[in-house]
Amino acid sequence: MAKKAKEMRAFKIRPESEKEQIALDIFYCLKAGADPLKVCIRPEASKAADYAENYLNLVARRELIRASADNSSYKFNKDHGKILGIGFRSDECFLTVIDLAGNILEEEKITIELLIKGRAKNKDINGIVSVIDNTTKLKGRSFLCVGVAVPEEILESNPKSVDLFARGIADIFGCSIFTTTSATAAGYADKDLIPVCSGKNILYMYADVGIGVVFKKELIFEADEYSGEKAGAYLRPWNQFSIVNAAKDFVLRGIGTDVVHMVGGDVDKITLDVVFAAAGKNDELAEELIKRSGLALGVRVAYLVNMFNADIVVFGGGVEIYGSLFVNEVRESMGKFLSPEVFNALKTVPGVLGKKSSSAGAALLCRREMFMEV
């Protein structure tokens, strides 16, 4: 018998039909522990209740959920199989294994020097995949599917990188591969694990360049998907305010800073962590770069909050642990461009998963995908 072809494609960020939208609404209810049949799913959806009941029966037959004896409640079937998520940050690759209940079961970290060099030629992508192939202890394991979060900087440098990652990872694990960007994956994971975010409109800001992702229940709005629309265009990164790129530029111009000594003169090794560490040692250039980026990002966050009617802003992608050095600068800037009523009601919180957020989010998005496509 011929081997079944492995599926490789991007996650469906937007539902493409009424049934997919209803499926997402039901999935959201299941995550919240609510009874989908007692919740008003979508008043304008035709025959929503009938479809909901049929959908629940179908996912139960596929063993994605378990129903109680009287079908009055449903739980994710955590014993059905495992899902793998793969993400990257600086020079590290993170692999996170979850079950269908969303519980993190295993984690693995692999150091890959090629990542920090910031190069994205085809041979570099293949080299990264090769390191994963030769290092991971998860090879040979069976997974329902694998989610891969590709760093935006790699995608911008090489549009073919997503396909190269997908094919390479598919060859390692032998199952369907779904791809997204680091910001979307990280935001999806972080917002699910922050209690105050439950049921709220979330604006997730990723890294110092402020890649924006908006979450409204299970709906996701991102720059890649909406690049042709005004709202999506505003979610794109502001690379001109990148702390890392600015630091590299100043170092190459010979401007004195402790950053040079911290990376041993190797400009490629300058990261957010390095610049923030230098600022913590009162390095004037590092402090100025952080302040400049924070002020600019605050302006951006302010109009995104108004545009998307956000209730909460979550900061992630490496800036979340530097509240006093960076997020406070962003908040001060936001306060100048938001009405007092909006600013005082708006909550700003840090992401909770740190460097592993994109790998966990890639796995959780796989779970979302499986339930949407039943």
C-alpha positions as CSV (number, residue, x, y, z in Angstrom):
1,M,0.0,0.0,0.0
2,A,1.4,3.4,-0.9
3,K,2.3,5.6,2.0
4,K,-0.2,8.4,2.7
5,A,1.2,11.8,1.6
6,K,2.0,14.1,4.5
7,E,0.0,17.3,4.6
8,M,2.1,20.5,4.8
9,R,0.4,23.9,4.9
10,A,-0.2,27.0,7.0
11,F,-2.8,27.0,9.8
12,K,-6.2,28.3,8.9
13,I,-6.2,31.6,10.8
14,R,-9.7,32.5,9.5
15,P,-12.6,30.1,9.2
16,E,-13.5,29.6,5.6
17,S,-17.1,28.6,6.1
18,E,-20.0,28.9,8.5
19,K,-19.4,25.3,9.7
20,E,-15.8,26.1,10.5
21,Q,-16.9,29.2,12.4
22,I,-19.4,27.1,14.4
23,A,-16.7,24.5,15.0
24,L,-14.4,27.2,16.5
25,D,-17.2,28.5,18.7
26,I,-17.8,25.0,20.0
27,F,-14.1,24.5,20.5
28,Y,-14.0,27.7,22.5
29,C,-16.8,26.4,24.7
30,L,-15.0,23.1,25.3
31,K,-11.9,24.9,26.3
32,A,-13.9,27.1,28.7
33,G,-15.7,24.1,30.2
34,A,-19.1,25.3,29.0
35,D,-21.8,23.1,27.5
36,P,-21.8,24.0,23.7
37,L,-25.4,22.9,23.4
38,K,-26.5,25.4,26.0
39,V,-24.5,28.3,24.7
40,C,-25.8,30.6,22.1
41,I,-23.2,29.9,19.4
42,R,-24.1,32.4,16.6
43,P,-27.6,33.7,16.3
44,E,-27.2,34.4,12.6
45,A,-26.0,30.9,11.8
46,S,-28.6,28.7,10.2
47,K,-29.4,25.5,12.0
48,A,-26.5,26.1,14.4
49,A,-27.9,23.9,17.2
50,D,-28.4,20.9,14.9
51,Y,-24.9,21.3,13.5
52,A,-23.5,21.7,17.0
53,E,-25.0,18.4,18.1
54,N,-23.8,16.6,14.9
55,Y,-20.4,18.1,15.3
56,L,-20.0,16.9,18.9
57,N,-21.1,13.4,18.0
58,L,-18.5,13.4,15.2
59,V,-15.6,14.6,17.3
60,A,-16.6,12.0,19.9
61,R,-16.6,9.2,17.3
62,R,-13.1,10.4,16.3
63,E,-12.1,10.2,19.9
64,L,-11.1,13.8,20.1
65,I,-13.4,14.3,23.1
66,R,-15.1,12.1,25.6
67,A,-18.8,12.5,26.5
68,S,-20.3,11.8,29.9
69,A,-22.7,8.8,30.2
70,D,-25.7,11.1,29.7
71,N,-23.9,13.3,27.1
72,S,-24.4,16.3,29.4
73,S,-20.7,17.2,29.4
74,Y,-17.6,16.8,27.3
75,K,-13.9,16.6,27.9
76,F,-10.9,16.6,25.6
77,N,-9.5,13.0,25.2
78,K,-6.0,13.5,26.6
79,D,-5.2,9.8,25.8
80,H,-6.0,10.0,22.1
81,G,-2.6,11.1,21.0
82,K,0.2,13.7,21.3
83,I,0.9,16.9,19.4
84,L,4.4,18.4,18.8
85,G,5.1,22.2,18.5
86,I,8.5,23.6,17.3
87,G,9.6,27.2,17.8
88,F,12.7,29.3,17.9
89,R,14.2,32.1,19.9
90,S,17.7,33.5,19.5
91,D,20.0,30.5,19.1
92,E,17.6,28.0,20.6
93,C,15.0,25.6,19.2
94,F,12.2,24.5,21.5
95,L,10.1,21.4,21.1
96,T,6.9,21.1,23.2
97,V,4.7,18.0,23.4
98,I,1.1,18.4,24.5
99,D,-2.0,16.2,24.7
100,L,-5.4,17.0,23.4
101,A,-6.4,18.6,26.7
102,G,-3.6,21.2,26.1
103,N,-1.4,19.9,28.9
104,I,2.4,20.3,28.3
105,L,3.9,16.8,28.7
106,E,7.5,17.1,27.5
107,E,9.9,19.9,26.6
108,E,13.2,19.9,24.8
109,K,15.7,22.6,24.0
110,I,18.4,22.5,21.3
111,T,21.1,25.1,20.8
112,I,21.5,25.9,17.1
113,E,24.3,28.4,16.3
114,L,23.0,29.0,12.8
115,L,19.9,30.6,14.2
116,I,21.7,33.5,15.9
117,K,23.6,34.4,12.7
118,G,20.3,35.6,11.3
119,R,21.0,34.2,7.8
120,A,18.2,32.5,5.9
121,K,19.6,31.0,2.8
122,N,18.3,27.6,1.7
123,K,21.4,25.9,3.0
124,D,21.1,27.6,6.4
125,I,17.4,26.4,6.8
126,N,18.5,22.9,5.8
127,G,21.3,23.1,8.3
128,I,18.9,24.1,11.1
129,V,16.6,21.2,10.2
130,S,19.6,18.9,10.1
131,V,20.7,19.8,13.6
132,I,17.1,19.1,14.9
133,D,17.1,15.8,13.0
134,N,20.5,14.7,14.6
135,T,19.8,16.0,18.1
136,T,16.2,15.6,19.1
137,K,15.2,12.7,21.3
138,L,11.7,12.9,20.0
139,K,12.6,11.4,16.6
140,G,10.7,8.2,16.0
141,R,7.8,9.1,18.2
142,S,4.3,9.1,16.8
143,F,2.4,12.5,16.8
144,L,-1.0,13.4,15.5
145,C,0.6,16.4,13.8
146,V,3.4,18.9,14.2
147,G,3.1,22.7,14.3
148,V,6.1,24.8,13.3
149,A,6.5,28.5,14.2
150,V,8.9,30.2,11.8
151,P,10.6,33.3,13.0
152,E,9.5,36.4,11.1
153,E,13.1,37.6,10.4
154,I,13.8,34.3,8.6
155,L,10.6,34.5,6.7
156,E,11.3,38.0,5.6
157,S,14.8,37.1,4.4
158,N,13.7,34.0,2.6
159,P,10.1,33.4,1.5
160,K,10.9,29.8,0.8
161,S,11.9,29.2,4.4
162,V,8.4,28.0,5.5
163,D,8.3,25.3,2.8
164,L,11.9,24.2,3.6
165,F,11.1,24.0,7.3
166,A,7.8,22.1,6.6
167,R,9.4,19.6,4.3
168,G,12.4,19.0,6.6
169,I,10.4,18.6,9.7
170,A,7.9,16.3,7.9
171,D,10.8,14.0,6.9
172,I,11.9,13.8,10.5
173,F,8.6,13.1,12.1
174,G,6.6,11.6,9.3
175,C,3.3,13.3,9.9
176,S,1.2,16.4,8.8
177,I,3.0,19.7,9.3
178,F,1.2,23.1,9.9
179,T,3.1,26.3,9.9
180,T,2.7,29.8,11.3
181,T,4.9,32.7,12.5
182,S,6.5,33.1,15.9
183,A,4.3,36.0,16.9
184,T,1.0,34.3,16.2
185,A,2.0,31.0,17.9
186,A,3.5,32.8,21.0
187,G,0.5,35.0,21.4
188,Y,-2.0,32.1,21.1
189,A,-0.2,30.2,23.9
190,D,0.4,33.1,26.2
191,K,-3.2,34.5,26.0
192,D,-4.6,31.0,26.8
193,L,-2.5,30.7,30.0
194,I,-3.2,34.2,31.4
195,P,-6.4,34.0,33.5
196,V,-7.2,37.7,33.1
197,C,-7.3,37.3,29.3
198,S,-10.2,34.9,29.4
199,G,-13.1,36.2,27.2
200,K,-11.3,39.4,26.4
201,N,-10.1,41.1,23.2
202,I,-6.4,40.7,23.3
203,L,-3.7,42.7,21.5
204,Y,-0.4,40.7,21.6
205,M,2.8,42.7,20.9
206,Y,5.7,40.5,20.0
207,A,9.3,41.7,20.6
208,D,10.7,45.2,20.3
209,V,9.6,45.6,16.7
210,G,6.0,45.3,17.8
211,I,4.6,42.6,15.6
212,G,0.9,42.7,16.4
213,V,-1.6,39.8,16.7
214,V,-5.2,40.3,17.8
215,F,-7.2,37.5,19.5
216,K,-11.0,37.6,19.9
217,K,-12.0,34.3,21.4
218,E,-10.7,31.8,18.8
219,L,-10.5,34.4,16.0
220,I,-7.0,35.5,15.1
221,F,-6.0,38.7,13.2
222,E,-2.4,38.9,12.0
223,A,-0.4,40.9,9.6
224,D,0.5,38.0,7.3
225,E,-3.1,37.0,6.7
226,Y,-4.5,40.6,6.4
227,S,-1.5,42.3,4.7
228,G,-3.8,43.6,1.9
229,E,-6.2,45.3,4.4
230,K,-5.6,48.4,6.4
231,A,-6.0,46.8,9.8
232,G,-3.5,44.0,8.9
233,A,-1.0,46.5,7.6
234,Y,-0.9,48.2,10.9
235,L,0.0,44.9,12.6
236,R,3.2,44.5,10.6
237,P,6.5,44.9,12.5
238,W,8.2,48.3,12.8
239,N,11.7,47.0,12.0
240,Q,13.1,50.6,11.9
241,F,12.7,50.6,15.7
242,S,14.4,47.3,16.3
243,I,16.7,47.6,19.3
244,V,18.9,44.8,18.0
245,N,19.3,46.2,14.5
246,A,20.1,49.7,15.9
247,A,22.7,48.2,18.3
248,K,24.4,46.3,15.5
249,D,24.5,49.5,13.4
250,F,26.1,51.5,16.1
251,V,28.7,48.8,16.9
252,L,29.6,48.6,13.2
253,R,30.1,52.4,13.2
254,G,32.5,52.1,16.1
255,I,30.4,53.8,18.7
256,G,31.5,52.8,22.2
257,T,29.2,50.5,24.2
258,D,29.6,47.5,26.6
259,V,27.6,45.5,24.1
260,V,30.8,45.0,22.0
261,H,32.6,43.4,24.9
262,M,29.6,41.3,25.9
263,V,29.5,39.6,22.5
264,G,33.3,39.3,22.0
265,G,33.2,41.7,19.1
266,D,30.9,39.4,17.1
267,V,28.0,41.6,15.9
268,D,25.9,38.5,14.9
269,K,25.6,37.6,18.6
270,I,23.9,40.8,19.6
271,T,20.4,39.9,20.9
272,L,17.7,41.6,22.9
273,D,19.0,39.8,26.0
274,V,22.4,41.2,25.4
275,V,21.2,44.8,24.9
276,F,18.9,44.7,28.0
277,A,21.8,43.2,30.0
278,A,24.0,46.1,29.0
279,A,21.3,48.6,29.9
280,G,21.1,46.9,33.3
281,K,24.7,47.8,33.7
282,N,23.9,51.5,32.9
283,D,25.3,51.4,29.4
284,E,24.1,54.7,27.9
285,L,23.7,53.6,24.3
286,A,21.7,50.5,25.3
287,E,19.4,52.6,27.6
288,E,18.8,55.1,24.8
289,L,17.9,52.5,22.3
290,I,15.5,50.8,24.7
291,K,13.9,54.2,25.5
292,R,13.5,55.2,21.8
293,S,12.0,51.8,20.9
294,G,9.6,51.9,23.9
295,L,8.3,55.4,23.1
296,A,7.7,54.4,19.4
297,L,6.0,51.2,20.3
298,G,3.8,53.0,22.8
299,V,2.4,55.2,20.0
300,R,1.7,52.1,17.9
301,V,0.0,50.2,20.7
302,A,-2.2,53.2,21.4
303,Y,-3.8,53.3,18.0
304,L,-4.0,49.5,17.7
305,V,-5.9,49.4,21.0
306,N,-8.4,51.9,19.6
307,M,-8.5,50.1,16.2
308,F,-9.2,46.7,17.6
309,N,-11.1,47.7,20.7
310,A,-8.6,45.7,22.8
311,D,-9.2,45.1,26.5
312,I,-5.7,43.8,27.4
313,V,-2.3,44.2,25.9
314,V,0.1,41.3,26.3
315,F,3.8,41.8,25.8
316,G,6.0,38.9,24.6
317,G,8.8,37.8,22.3
318,G,11.6,38.7,24.7
319,V,10.5,42.0,26.2
320,E,8.1,40.6,28.8
321,I,10.8,40.1,31.4
322,Y,12.1,43.7,31.2
323,G,9.1,45.5,32.5
324,S,11.0,48.3,34.3
325,L,13.4,48.8,31.4
326,F,11.0,48.6,28.5
327,V,7.3,48.0,29.1
328,N,7.1,51.0,31.5
329,E,8.5,53.2,28.6
330,V,5.8,51.8,26.4
331,R,3.0,52.5,28.9
332,E,4.2,56.0,29.5
333,S,4.1,56.6,25.7
334,M,0.6,55.0,25.4
335,G,-0.7,57.3,28.1
336,K,-0.1,60.3,25.9
337,F,-2.2,59.0,23.0
338,L,-5.1,57.3,24.7
339,S,-8.0,58.9,26.5
340,P,-7.7,58.7,30.3
341,E,-10.8,56.4,30.4
342,V,-9.3,53.9,27.9
343,F,-5.9,54.0,29.4
344,N,-7.0,53.5,33.0
345,A,-9.3,50.6,32.0
346,L,-6.6,49.0,29.8
347,K,-4.6,46.2,31.3
348,T,-1.0,45.4,30.2
349,V,0.5,42.1,31.2
350,P,3.6,40.1,30.4
351,G,3.6,36.8,28.5
352,V,4.1,33.8,30.8
353,L,5.8,31.1,28.7
354,G,9.0,33.0,27.8
355,K,11.2,31.5,25.2
356,K,9.1,28.4,24.8
357,S,5.9,30.3,24.0
358,S,6.1,29.9,20.2
359,S,6.6,26.1,20.4
360,A,3.7,25.7,22.9
361,G,1.5,27.9,20.7
362,A,2.4,25.9,17.5
363,A,1.2,22.8,19.3
364,L,-1.9,24.4,20.6
365,L,-2.8,25.7,17.2
366,C,-2.5,22.2,15.8
367,R,-5.2,21.2,18.3
368,R,-7.4,24.1,17.1
369,E,-6.8,23.0,13.5
370,M,-7.9,19.5,14.2
371,F,-11.2,20.6,15.8
372,M,-11.9,23.1,13.0
373,E,-11.5,20.6,10.3
374,V,-13.7,17.8,11.6
